[in-house]
Amino acid sequence: MRIGDAAAAAGTTPRALRFYEQRGLLPAPGRTASGQRQYGPGDVARVRLIRDLLAAGFTVADLRGLAPRLHQLVDRPAPRCVPEPGGVVARRLAALDAEIDRLTQLRERLTLRLAGQPSGSDA
């Protein structure tokens, strides 16, 4: 299928497919005799997985490191994933936890300030 059809099937845009290809997340597709990109069902499944992982909080850089193994998740989706210590999933979880902590502290300071109390950073 052509890029527009593949993008529609994956729930995205042709521009996103080209972007994923440029960033190394999606292998270069085959080409027709006229040079148009040609995608198959496996490519569409991979793009759906990429979109799901990005929506789950991974970055393009995170996925670039996983790109050689993304086909394994497409072919055999794991019902459970135990993060490898120091791996990309563990690092992403740690970054999310740190951001949650930062936002929680910010919310607490703002709540105190709105209540007319010193927020601890007003010293």
C-alpha positions as CSV (number, residue, x, y, z in Angstrom):
1,M,0.0,0.0,0.0
2,R,1.1,3.6,-0.6
3,I,2.1,6.0,2.1
4,G,-1.3,7.7,2.4
5,D,-3.1,4.3,2.8
6,A,-0.5,3.0,5.3
7,A,-0.7,6.2,7.3
8,A,-4.5,6.1,7.4
9,A,-4.4,2.4,8.4
10,A,-2.0,3.3,11.3
11,G,-4.0,6.3,12.4
12,T,-1.4,8.9,11.5
13,T,-0.2,11.0,8.6
14,P,2.3,10.4,5.7
15,R,4.5,13.0,7.3
16,A,4.7,11.0,10.5
17,L,5.7,7.9,8.5
18,R,8.5,9.8,6.8
19,F,9.6,11.3,10.2
20,Y,9.7,7.8,11.8
21,E,11.8,6.5,8.8
22,Q,14.2,9.5,9.1
23,R,14.6,8.9,12.8
24,G,15.4,5.2,12.3
25,L,12.2,3.9,14.0
26,L,10.7,2.6,10.8
27,P,12.9,0.7,8.2
28,A,13.0,2.2,4.8
29,P,10.1,0.8,2.9
30,G,10.3,-0.9,-0.5
31,R,9.8,1.3,-3.5
32,T,7.6,0.9,-6.6
33,A,9.1,1.2,-10.1
34,S,8.1,4.9,-10.0
35,G,9.9,5.4,-6.6
36,Q,6.8,5.6,-4.4
37,R,7.1,4.1,-0.9
38,Q,5.4,0.7,-0.5
39,Y,4.2,-0.4,2.9
40,G,2.9,-3.8,4.1
41,P,0.8,-4.9,7.1
42,G,3.9,-5.3,9.2
43,D,4.9,-1.7,8.7
44,V,1.4,-0.6,9.7
45,A,1.6,-2.7,12.9
46,R,5.0,-1.2,13.7
47,V,3.7,2.4,13.3
48,R,0.8,1.6,15.6
49,L,3.3,0.2,18.2
50,I,5.5,3.3,17.8
51,R,2.5,5.6,18.3
52,D,1.4,3.6,21.4
53,L,4.9,3.8,22.9
54,L,5.1,7.5,22.3
55,A,1.7,8.0,23.9
56,A,2.9,5.9,26.8
57,G,5.6,8.6,27.5
58,F,8.6,7.3,25.6
59,T,10.5,9.7,23.5
60,V,11.7,9.3,19.9
61,A,15.2,9.0,21.3
62,D,14.1,6.2,23.6
63,L,12.6,4.4,20.8
64,R,15.6,4.9,18.5
65,G,17.6,2.8,21.0
66,L,14.9,0.1,20.8
67,A,14.3,0.3,17.1
68,P,16.3,-2.9,16.2
69,R,14.0,-4.9,18.6
70,L,10.6,-3.2,17.9
71,H,9.7,-6.0,15.5
72,Q,9.7,-8.4,18.5
73,L,6.9,-6.4,20.2
74,V,5.0,-6.3,16.9
75,D,5.4,-10.1,16.3
76,R,5.0,-11.2,19.9
77,P,3.4,-8.6,22.2
78,A,4.4,-9.3,25.7
79,P,1.6,-9.4,28.2
80,R,4.0,-8.2,30.9
81,C,7.3,-6.4,30.8
82,V,9.8,-6.4,33.6
83,P,12.1,-3.4,33.0
84,E,15.8,-4.2,32.6
85,P,17.7,-2.4,35.3
86,G,19.3,0.7,33.7
87,G,17.5,0.0,30.5
88,V,15.4,2.5,28.5
89,V,12.2,1.5,30.3
90,A,13.7,1.8,33.7
91,R,15.2,5.2,32.8
92,R,11.9,6.4,31.4
93,L,10.1,5.3,34.6
94,A,12.6,7.1,36.7
95,A,12.2,10.3,34.7
96,L,8.5,10.1,35.0
97,D,8.7,9.5,38.7
98,A,11.0,12.5,39.1
99,E,8.6,14.7,37.0
100,I,5.6,13.5,39.1
101,D,7.6,14.5,42.3
102,R,8.4,17.9,40.9
103,L,4.9,18.6,39.8
104,T,3.5,17.4,43.2
105,Q,5.9,19.8,45.0
106,L,4.9,22.6,42.7
107,R,1.2,21.9,43.3
108,E,1.7,21.9,47.1
109,R,3.5,25.2,46.9
110,L,0.8,26.7,44.8
111,T,-1.9,25.4,47.0
112,L,-0.2,27.0,50.1
113,R,0.3,30.3,48.3
114,L,-3.4,30.4,47.2
115,A,-4.3,29.7,50.9
116,G,-2.2,32.7,51.9
117,Q,0.5,30.7,53.6
118,P,4.2,30.8,52.9
119,S,5.1,28.0,50.4
120,G,8.5,27.2,51.8
121,S,10.3,28.8,48.9
122,D,9.2,32.3,49.9
123,A,12.0,32.7,52.4
